[in-house]
Amino acid sequence: MILAEISTGGIIGIVIVAVIILLIVASCIKIVPQAYAVILERLGAYKATWTVGIHFKTPFIDKAARKVSLKEQVVDFAPQPVITKDNVTMRIDTVIFFQITDPKLYAYGVENPIMAIENLTATTLRNIIGELELDQTLTSREIINTKMRVSLDQATDPWGIKVNRVELKNIIPPAEIQNAMERQMKAERERREAVTRAEGEKKASITVAEGKKQSAILEAEAEKEAAILRAEAKKEATIREAEGQAEAIRAVQLANAEGIRYIREAGADEAVIALKSLEAFAKAADGKATKIIIPSEIQGIAGLAKSVVEVAKNGAE
């Protein structure tokens, strides 16, 4: 019975010791995740920097003193009062993007790195803004950001910190200056609106004038083409009328010539032929032709007829 009790107590003790040993061994195993580093101290002094992976430490004398994030971090600082070169007080809040590059320097370089960066940012900002006037401060954000980043990066390098970027989040001038700026912006917007409206009216006037000009040109061209067509039509009608009259005269002369030919074939004497020629000439003269070609035979007969008339007149006297 006593042996059984002793055996049970020994087993429990062995189990307890084993558990303690396992806990000690487990505490000596450390797994460092990605983008982190662990500062290892031995008896209070810096021993090593553990990076990503599994690591082992000596029990009781080694200690994982600090876990440091290697990711890029963002800190938004409260607005800081600054004074410009022309004695205008404004408030500016900044955003700092930084990254720890040396965990050892970060752990032992400064007591409170974030507070140190904030105070350094405020001091640097006052120095830079103090060299600029109000208008330059409002329009030179990129220059201010660059100067601050360079200055802070140099100052935080002994702390194992790299400043990647600095941004001026807000620039808050005094209320009276804000009101003046708003009035100026309103006047500028109204001026741009007036210019835009004037340009629109100008373009509209030009478009209307161009339309009227084009319409006048088209009307003139249409009138010109109509006049040309009317002249061509009148010319064509005159030609056709003249050709018709010529054709009629030619037909009459052909008919008379045909009649004379029949008279000749019938054996009429020259006097009858001359008489018929005079009749044909009289009919041709009754037409609307402005020019009439008189054959030489008819001219001779006309002269003969005139002589006969004169002789007749003399005999009567």
Buried (B, 14 or more C-beta within 10 A) or exposed (E): EEEEEEEEEEEEEEEEEEEEEEEEEEEBEBEBEEEBBBBBBBEEEEBBBBEBEEBEBEEEEBBBBBBBBBEEBEBEBEBBEBEBEEEBEBBBBBBBBBBBBBBBBBBBBBEEBBEBBBEBBBEBBBEBBEEBBBEBBBEBEEEBBEBBBEBBBEBBBEBBBBBEBBBBEEBEBEEEBEEEEEEEEEEEEEEEEEEEEEEEEEEEEEEEEEEEEEEEEEEEEEEEEEEEEEEEEEEEEEEEEEEEBEEBBEEBBEEBEEEBEEBBEEEBEEEBBBBBBBEBBEBBEEEEBEEEEEEEEBEEBBEEEEEEEEEEEEEEE
